[in-house]
Amino acid sequence: MRVIRGYIFAFVFVFMIAEGLFAQHTMTSSPYSMFGLGEMASGLYGQNVSMAGVSIGMRDGKLINGENPAGLTAMDTCSLLAEASAFIKSERYHSRGDGTDAFTGNFSAFSLGGRLMRRWYAAVGLIPYSFVGYYFRTTEDLEGAPGSYVSSAFEGSGGLSKAYLSQGFALTRYLSVGVNLNYIFGNMTQGESQSSMAMARKISGSAFHADFGVQYHRPIGRETYLTLGAVYGYKQRITLRSEVAVAGSDAEATYEKRTERQYLPPYLGVGAVLTRKKWTYALDYRFRRYSVINSDESRATFRDAHESRLGVCFAPGGFGSDSYWKRMAYKMGVSVAMPYYLRWKGGSGFAYRVSAGLDLPLLEGRLNAAFFYDYLRLSSDAMERSLLGFTLAFTLSERLYRVKL
């Protein structure tokens, strides 16, 4: 039991540090993160970033599957798993003739999981939910004064995080169900300044939320297994409380407190995984109803999004005495999605991601290294984004020889 207590205390300590890191460091530089809840977090953490982030049907003895909690029932029954992820990415944005470059990075996820009792598995973790991070300037004609212009600067930072408690239950040999109990929380800041005026807005919000998962897993042939999975998250209201301070050239300031009703978008996803000998093929489809999110900008509205992900893994599965290369796993993936979650002046577009990486045995766990490239384009030259990133996810497995779970 000392091992369990030690890991719990270590995770609580890391959890507190991570919460501070999420709050203090910018994890995106997208100008579109100024709307709604910010830019939704995706593809920056976990073991399967190199497989385009497939998760709905994934299950493995050393995988903490927080996306589909039913997959927790595949975890090694004699191990306590701890996982941490980090990323770096280089972004380039281009919009109507203007371009900007940015480089960001941070820790992105922490989790701890294992079996509690027979047929009952659990995990706790902290991951980002949305990001806010932007800085840009605009110049517009001054109304009533031909040849005169006014310059404005916009900046923002922060975002929302998600702390979760996942529970998976093995109902039968082949059927598992699970539930995530989530606490969404965070702070965001937004600012706008002109030559004679400055506005600063501080936003905070929190909400409890739950989502659910199911998996059906069974052999269909010699060394061949099929897993079918599904996930569902319902629409949840989140109240954002903001304080707005406005200061003019006369150094006088006015303050205003207000409350905004916002919503966490509901989603539905299905997935399938086919494992045959040393090969794994995974396919996910997700529908996210982003249209429930409100926007303060009349020109910008949110639209529902569809996304498909395909991932492939080759694992030679060598023994401990085999060469290091035979004990590695090789992964790659591709995803295609409808254009972001934002419609600007009625435009449309498309987005895709390609990724590849390695699963490396390290100490008593695994180190997952992945490169990925994202491309996003909105029509009418609203925005074009290209992103090159690198992620690391380290999963430590502690064998519990003296503990009967």
C-alpha positions as CSV (number, residue, x, y, z in Angstrom):
1,M,0.0,0.0,0.0
2,R,3.0,2.3,0.4
3,V,3.5,2.3,-3.4
4,I,-0.1,3.3,-3.9
5,R,0.0,6.1,-1.3
6,G,3.3,7.3,-2.7
7,Y,1.9,7.6,-6.2
8,I,-1.2,9.3,-5.0
9,F,0.7,12.0,-3.1
10,A,3.1,12.4,-6.1
11,F,0.1,12.8,-8.5
12,V,-1.5,15.4,-6.2
13,F,1.7,17.4,-6.1
14,V,2.1,17.2,-9.9
15,F,-1.6,18.0,-10.3
16,M,-1.1,21.3,-8.4
17,I,2.0,22.2,-10.4
18,A,0.2,21.4,-13.7
19,E,-2.8,23.5,-12.8
20,G,-0.4,26.4,-12.3
21,L,1.4,25.7,-15.6
22,F,-1.9,25.6,-17.5
23,A,-2.9,28.9,-16.0
24,Q,0.4,30.8,-16.7
25,H,1.5,29.6,-20.1
26,T,0.0,30.2,-23.5
27,M,-0.7,26.9,-25.4
28,T,-1.9,28.5,-28.6
29,S,-1.4,31.6,-30.7
30,S,-4.6,31.4,-32.8
31,P,-6.4,34.8,-33.3
32,Y,-9.7,32.8,-33.4
33,S,-9.3,31.7,-29.8
34,M,-10.7,35.1,-28.7
35,F,-14.3,33.8,-29.4
36,G,-16.5,31.6,-27.3
37,L,-14.6,29.2,-25.0
38,G,-11.4,29.5,-27.0
39,E,-9.7,27.0,-29.2
40,M,-10.7,23.5,-28.2
41,A,-7.8,21.3,-27.1
42,S,-7.0,18.3,-29.4
43,G,-4.1,16.1,-30.2
44,L,-1.5,17.4,-27.8
45,Y,-1.4,14.6,-25.2
46,G,-1.6,10.8,-24.8
47,Q,0.1,7.7,-26.3
48,N,-1.8,7.8,-29.6
49,V,-1.0,11.3,-30.9
50,S,1.1,9.5,-33.5
51,M,-2.0,7.5,-34.6
52,A,-4.0,10.7,-35.2
53,G,-5.4,10.5,-31.7
54,V,-7.7,7.5,-32.2
55,S,-9.1,6.5,-28.8
56,I,-12.8,5.3,-28.9
57,G,-11.9,1.6,-29.6
58,M,-8.4,1.6,-28.1
59,R,-7.5,-0.7,-25.2
60,D,-4.2,-1.9,-23.9
61,G,-2.6,-3.1,-20.7
62,K,-0.5,0.1,-20.4
63,L,-3.0,2.6,-21.8
64,I,-5.0,5.0,-19.6
65,N,-7.9,5.7,-22.0
66,G,-9.5,8.9,-20.6
67,E,-11.4,9.5,-23.9
68,N,-13.4,6.2,-23.6
69,P,-13.3,5.1,-19.9
70,A,-14.6,1.7,-20.9
71,G,-11.1,1.0,-22.3
72,L,-9.7,1.2,-18.7
73,T,-10.8,-2.4,-18.2
74,A,-7.8,-3.6,-20.3
75,M,-5.2,-2.2,-18.0
76,D,-2.7,-4.5,-16.4
77,T,-4.4,-5.8,-13.2
78,C,-1.0,-5.9,-11.3
79,S,0.3,-2.4,-12.2
80,L,-0.3,1.2,-11.2
81,L,0.1,3.4,-14.3
82,A,1.2,7.1,-14.2
83,E,1.4,9.2,-17.4
84,A,2.6,12.7,-18.3
85,S,2.6,14.5,-21.7
86,A,4.4,17.6,-23.1
87,F,4.4,19.3,-26.5
88,I,6.1,21.9,-28.6
89,K,4.7,23.4,-31.8
90,S,5.5,26.0,-34.4
91,E,2.5,27.7,-36.0
92,R,2.0,30.0,-39.0
93,Y,-1.2,32.0,-39.6
94,H,-2.1,33.8,-42.8
95,S,-5.2,35.9,-43.2
96,R,-6.0,38.4,-46.0
97,G,-2.4,39.1,-46.9
98,D,-1.1,39.3,-43.3
99,G,0.9,36.5,-41.7
100,T,2.2,35.7,-38.2
101,D,4.5,33.0,-36.7
102,A,4.5,31.7,-33.2
103,F,6.2,29.0,-31.2
104,T,4.5,27.5,-28.1
105,G,5.0,24.5,-25.8
106,N,4.0,23.2,-22.3
107,F,3.1,20.2,-20.2
108,S,-0.3,19.1,-21.5
109,A,-1.6,16.2,-19.5
110,F,-1.2,14.2,-16.3
111,S,-3.0,10.9,-15.3
112,L,-2.9,8.0,-12.9
113,G,-4.8,4.7,-13.2
114,G,-5.2,1.1,-12.1
115,R,-7.6,-1.6,-10.9
116,L,-9.5,-0.9,-7.7
117,M,-11.4,-4.2,-7.4
118,R,-12.3,-7.1,-9.6
119,R,-14.1,-5.7,-12.7
120,W,-13.6,-2.1,-11.4
121,Y,-10.9,0.2,-12.8
122,A,-10.3,3.9,-12.3
123,A,-8.1,6.8,-13.3
124,V,-7.7,10.4,-12.4
125,G,-6.2,13.1,-14.5
126,L,-5.8,16.7,-15.6
127,I,-5.9,17.8,-19.3
128,P,-6.5,21.1,-21.1
129,Y,-10.1,21.7,-22.4
130,S,-9.6,24.9,-24.4
131,F,-6.8,27.5,-25.0
132,V,-6.8,31.3,-25.4
133,G,-3.7,33.0,-26.7
134,Y,-3.5,35.7,-29.3
135,Y,-2.0,39.1,-30.1
136,F,-2.7,41.2,-33.2
137,R,-3.1,44.7,-34.4
138,T,-5.7,46.3,-36.8
139,T,-5.8,49.6,-38.6
140,E,-9.1,51.1,-39.8
141,D,-10.3,54.3,-41.3
142,L,-11.5,56.9,-38.8
143,E,-15.2,57.6,-39.5
144,G,-15.8,61.3,-40.6
145,A,-12.1,62.0,-41.0
146,P,-10.8,61.0,-44.5
147,G,-7.1,60.0,-44.6
148,S,-7.1,59.4,-40.8
149,Y,-6.7,56.0,-39.2
150,V,-7.1,54.4,-35.8
151,S,-4.9,51.5,-34.7
152,S,-6.1,48.9,-32.2
153,A,-4.3,46.1,-30.4
154,F,-6.0,42.9,-29.1
155,E,-4.5,40.3,-26.8
156,G,-5.7,37.4,-24.7
157,S,-4.4,34.4,-22.7
158,G,-5.6,31.6,-20.5
159,G,-8.1,28.9,-21.1
160,L,-10.1,26.1,-19.4
161,S,-8.8,22.8,-17.9
162,K,-10.5,19.5,-17.2
163,A,-9.9,17.5,-14.0
164,Y,-11.5,14.1,-14.3
165,L,-12.3,10.9,-12.5
166,S,-12.7,7.9,-14.9
167,Q,-14.3,4.6,-13.9
168,G,-14.5,1.5,-16.0
169,F,-16.5,-1.6,-15.3
170,A,-16.1,-5.0,-17.0
171,L,-19.7,-6.3,-17.1
172,T,-18.9,-9.5,-18.9
173,R,-15.8,-11.0,-20.5
174,Y,-16.4,-9.0,-23.7
175,L,-18.5,-6.0,-22.7
176,S,-17.2,-3.0,-20.7
177,V,-18.8,0.4,-19.8
178,G,-17.4,3.5,-18.3
179,V,-18.1,7.1,-17.1
180,N,-15.9,10.2,-16.8
181,L,-16.9,12.7,-14.0
182,N,-15.4,16.0,-15.0
183,Y,-14.8,19.4,-13.5
184,I,-14.2,22.1,-16.0
185,F,-12.5,25.3,-14.7
186,G,-10.2,28.1,-15.7
187,N,-9.5,31.8,-16.2
188,M,-9.1,33.9,-19.3
189,T,-8.0,37.4,-19.9
190,Q,-8.8,39.7,-22.9
191,G,-7.6,43.2,-23.6
192,E,-8.1,45.9,-26.3
193,S,-6.3,49.2,-26.5
194,Q,-6.3,52.3,-28.7
195,S,-4.5,55.5,-28.4
196,S,-6.9,57.0,-25.9
197,M,-8.7,54.0,-24.5
198,A,-7.9,50.6,-22.9
199,M,-10.2,47.7,-22.0
200,A,-9.2,44.7,-19.8
201,R,-11.6,41.8,-19.2
202,K,-11.0,38.9,-16.7
203,I,-13.2,35.9,-17.2
204,S,-13.6,32.8,-14.9
205,G,-15.9,29.9,-15.1
206,S,-16.5,26.3,-13.8
207,A,-18.9,23.5,-14.4
208,F,-19.4,19.8,-13.6
209,H,-19.9,17.5,-16.5
210,A,-20.0,13.8,-17.3
211,D,-19.5,11.7,-20.4
212,F,-19.9,8.0,-21.1
213,G,-18.3,5.1,-23.0
214,V,-18.8,1.5,-24.0
215,Q,-16.6,-1.1,-25.7
216,Y,-17.3,-4.6,-27.0
217,H,-14.1,-6.6,-27.4
218,R,-13.7,-10.3,-28.5
219,P,-11.6,-12.6,-30.7
220,I,-12.8,-13.2,-34.2
221,G,-10.1,-15.5,-35.4
222,R,-6.6,-16.8,-34.6
223,E,-4.6,-13.9,-33.2
224,T,-7.3,-11.6,-34.4
225,Y,-9.4,-9.3,-32.2
226,L,-12.1,-6.8,-32.9
227,T,-13.1,-3.9,-30.6
228,L,-16.2,-1.7,-31.2
229,G,-16.6,1.4,-29.1
230,A,-18.9,4.4,-28.6
231,V,-18.7,7.6,-26.5
232,Y,-21.3,10.3,-25.7
233,G,-21.1,13.7,-23.9
234,Y,-24.2,15.8,-23.3
235,K,-24.7,19.6,-23.6
236,Q,-23.8,21.3,-20.3
237,R,-24.2,24.9,-19.3
238,I,-21.2,26.8,-17.9
239,T,-21.5,30.2,-16.4
240,L,-18.7,32.7,-17.1
241,R,-18.2,35.5,-14.7
242,S,-16.3,38.5,-16.0
243,E,-15.0,41.8,-14.7
244,V,-14.4,44.6,-17.3
245,A,-12.3,47.6,-16.6
246,V,-12.2,50.6,-19.1
247,A,-9.8,53.4,-18.8
248,G,-9.8,56.6,-20.9
249,S,-7.3,59.4,-21.6
250,D,-8.4,61.3,-18.6
251,A,-7.1,58.4,-16.4
252,E,-10.6,57.6,-15.0
253,A,-11.6,54.0,-15.0
254,T,-15.0,52.3,-15.0
255,Y,-15.7,48.7,-13.8
256,E,-18.5,46.4,-14.8
257,K,-19.3,42.9,-13.6
258,R,-21.5,40.6,-15.7
259,T,-22.4,37.0,-16.2
260,E,-22.5,35.2,-19.5
261,R,-24.3,31.9,-20.1
262,Q,-22.2,29.6,-22.3
263,Y,-22.4,25.9,-23.1
264,L,-20.0,22.9,-23.4
265,P,-20.7,21.3,-26.8
266,P,-22.2,17.8,-26.8
267,Y,-20.6,15.1,-28.9
268,L,-21.1,11.5,-30.1
269,G,-18.4,9.2,-31.4
270,V,-18.0,5.6,-32.6
271,G,-14.8,3.7,-33.3
272,A,-13.5,0.3,-34.3
273,V,-10.1,-1.4,-33.8
274,L,-8.9,-4.5,-35.5
275,T,-5.8,-6.2,-34.1
276,R,-4.2,-9.0,-36.1
277,K,-0.9,-10.5,-34.9
278,K,1.6,-7.6,-34.9
279,W,-0.7,-5.0,-36.6
280,T,-3.4,-2.7,-35.2
281,Y,-5.8,-0.7,-37.3
282,A,-8.1,1.9,-35.7
283,L,-10.8,4.1,-37.0
284,D,-12.8,6.9,-35.2
285,Y,-15.6,9.1,-36.2
286,R,-16.8,12.1,-34.0
287,F,-19.6,14.6,-34.3
288,R,-19.3,17.7,-32.1
289,R,-22.2,20.2,-31.9
290,Y,-20.3,23.4,-31.6
291,S,-23.3,25.4,-32.7
292,V,-24.5,25.6,-29.1
293,I,-21.5,28.0,-28.2
294,N,-22.4,31.7,-28.2
295,S,-20.2,34.3,-29.8
296,D,-20.0,38.0,-28.8
297,E,-18.9,38.8,-32.4
298,S,-21.9,39.1,-34.8
299,R,-19.7,38.2,-37.8
300,A,-18.5,35.0,-36.3
301,T,-20.8,32.0,-35.5
302,F,-20.0,28.4,-34.6
303,R,-20.8,25.4,-36.7
304,D,-21.1,21.7,-36.0
305,A,-18.1,19.6,-36.9
306,H,-17.4,16.1,-38.2
307,E,-14.1,14.4,-37.9
308,S,-12.7,11.0,-39.0
309,R,-9.4,9.6,-37.7
310,L,-7.4,6.6,-39.0
311,G,-4.4,5.1,-37.1
312,V,-2.1,2.1,-37.8
313,C,0.4,0.5,-35.4
314,F,3.1,-2.2,-36.1
315,A,4.5,-3.8,-32.9
316,P,7.0,-6.6,-33.4
317,G,6.4,-7.6,-29.8
318,G,9.9,-8.8,-29.1
319,F,11.0,-10.4,-25.8
320,G,13.1,-8.6,-23.2
321,S,16.2,-10.4,-24.5
322,D,15.6,-9.2,-28.1
323,S,17.2,-6.1,-29.7
324,Y,15.8,-2.7,-28.7
325,W,14.3,-2.2,-32.2
326,K,12.2,-5.3,-32.0
327,R,10.7,-4.1,-28.7
328,M,9.6,-0.8,-30.2
329,A,6.2,0.0,-31.9
330,Y,5.8,2.1,-35.0
331,K,2.8,4.3,-35.4
332,M,1.2,6.6,-38.0
333,G,-2.2,8.2,-38.6
334,V,-4.3,10.7,-40.5
335,S,-7.4,12.7,-39.7
336,V,-9.8,14.8,-41.8
337,A,-12.3,17.3,-40.3
338,M,-14.7,19.9,-41.2
339,P,-13.1,23.4,-41.1
340,Y,-12.3,24.1,-37.5
341,Y,-15.4,24.9,-35.5
342,L,-15.8,28.5,-36.6
343,R,-17.7,30.0,-39.5
344,W,-16.6,33.5,-40.5
345,K,-19.1,35.5,-42.7
346,G,-20.7,32.3,-43.9
347,G,-17.4,30.7,-45.1
348,S,-16.4,27.0,-45.1
349,G,-13.2,25.1,-45.5
350,F,-11.3,22.0,-44.5
351,A,-8.7,20.7,-42.1
352,Y,-6.4,17.6,-41.9
353,R,-3.6,16.1,-39.8
354,V,-0.9,13.6,-40.5
355,S,1.2,12.1,-37.8
356,A,3.9,9.5,-37.1
357,G,5.9,8.3,-34.1
358,L,7.6,5.6,-32.1
359,D,6.7,3.7,-28.9
360,L,9.9,3.2,-27.0
361,P,10.4,0.9,-24.0
362,L,12.0,2.9,-21.2
363,L,12.7,1.9,-17.6
364,E,9.5,0.2,-16.4
365,G,7.3,2.0,-18.9
366,R,7.0,3.4,-22.4
367,L,8.0,6.7,-24.0
368,N,5.8,7.7,-26.9
369,A,7.3,10.3,-29.3
370,A,5.2,11.8,-32.1
371,F,5.5,14.4,-34.9
372,F,2.4,15.8,-36.4
373,Y,1.5,18.3,-39.1
374,D,-1.8,20.2,-39.1
375,Y,-3.3,22.2,-42.0
376,L,-6.4,24.3,-41.8
377,R,-8.0,26.6,-44.4
378,L,-11.1,28.7,-44.2
379,S,-12.6,30.0,-47.4
380,S,-12.7,33.6,-48.6
381,D,-9.1,34.0,-47.3
382,A,-10.5,34.2,-43.8
383,M,-7.5,32.2,-42.4
384,E,-4.9,29.6,-43.4
385,R,-3.0,27.8,-40.7
386,S,-0.1,25.4,-40.8
387,L,1.3,23.8,-37.7
388,L,4.2,21.4,-37.1
389,G,4.4,19.9,-33.6
390,F,6.2,17.3,-31.5
391,T,4.8,15.5,-28.4
392,L,6.2,13.2,-25.7
393,A,4.1,11.0,-23.5
394,F,5.8,8.9,-20.8
395,T,3.9,6.1,-19.1
396,L,5.4,4.6,-16.0
397,S,4.2,1.1,-14.9
398,E,4.8,0.2,-11.3
399,R,4.4,-3.5,-10.6
400,L,2.4,-4.2,-7.4
401,Y,3.8,-7.6,-6.4
402,R,2.9,-7.4,-2.8
403,V,-0.5,-5.8,-3.2
404,K,-3.6,-7.9,-4.0
405,L,-6.1,-5.7,-5.9
